[in-house]
């Protein structure tokens, strides 16, 4: 009778499941890491923007004599990185290159946004001194 009854050990099943999960993380761990890191960074930036507007009175003022050259430099950098990102996607480069170029393109685009927002901010007394 014991030859035909197949009772599987629950511990062996759990060990097999854990081995599959570990293998999945070993194969795809880099993707999981970068995805999680990107989500944390975007969340921190959004939270910082929210708290700055809600409790900080908005961004600091940036004089236009400084903001215009800075905005041009950051805009050119963003355009160059955007072209590089499009090239990486179209030419079938490894996903790591496209991910890196995409993340740096978004980050430099955020820099352009911050430059514009700070240039539009009203100066306060300490900015006029």
N, C-alpha and C positions, 0 to 999 in steps of 0.2 A: 504494500500500500504506500509506503514512503517513497517508492520509486516514481510514482505517478503524481504525487501531490507536490506542487511547486510552491512552497512558502518562501517568499523572499525576505531576507532580513531587512528590517526598516533602516538599520544603521548602514548597511551596505548601499541601500538605495539613496540615502542622504549623502553618503560619501561620494557616490557617483554623481549626484546632482551638484555637489560642491566642486567637484573636479571639473565639470562642464562649465560652471560659472567662473572658476578661476582661469580656465583656458580662454574663455571669452574676454575676460579682463586683460589677460596677457596679450591677446591678439589686438584688442581694440582700446587698450588703456590710454594710449596717446590721444585718441579722439575724445574719450571721456574727459581727460584732463583738460584739454584745450577748450572744449565746449563748456565745461563747468567754470573755468577761469574767465572765459568771455562773458558768461552770464553774470558772474560776480562783479566784473569790472563795469559792465553796462548798468547793473543795478546800483552800484556805488555812485556812478556819475549821475544817474537819474535822481537818486536820493540827495546827492549834494546840490544839484540844481534846485530841487524842491525846497530844501532847507534854506538855501541861500535866498530864494525869493520870499519864502514864508517868514523867516525869522531874521534874516540878515539884511533886509532892506534892498536887496538886489545886488548886482555885481559891482565891483569897484570901477571907477571911471578910468578910462585910458585915453590920453590926449590923442587927437587925430593926427598930429605930426608923427607920433609913434605908431598909431594904429594902421595908417595907410601902408607904409612899407612892410609892416609885419603882416598885414592882411594879404598883400601881394605875394610875399614870400610863401606864406602858408597856402595860399590859393594855388600857386604854381606847383608846390610840393604835392598838394592834393590831386591836381590834374595829372601830374607825372605818375603818382602812385595808382591813380585810376586807370591810366593807360597800361601800366604794368600789370595790374590786376586783370584787365580785359585780355591782355596778351597771355597771361598764365592760364586763364580759363579756356580761351580759344585754341591754344596750342597743345592742350592736354598735359600740362606740367603736373607734377605730383601734387596731391591735395594740400600738402604742407606749405608749398610755395603760394598757392592761391589763398590759403587761409591767412598766412602771414601778410601778404600784400593786401588782402581785403580788410584785415583788422587795422593795419597801419593807415590805409586809405580812410577808413571811418574815423580813426583817431585824429588824423590831420584835418579832416572835414569838421570835426568837433572843435578843433583849434581855430578854424576860420569862423565858425559860429560864435565862439567865445570872444574873439577879437571884435566882431561886429557888435555884439551885445555890450561889451565894455566901452566901445567907442560911442555908442548911443546913450550910455548911462549919463545921468546928470552929475556934474561935478559937485562935490561937497566942499566945505571950507578947507579941509586939509589938502584937497587936490589943487586948490588955487594958490597955495602958498609957495 
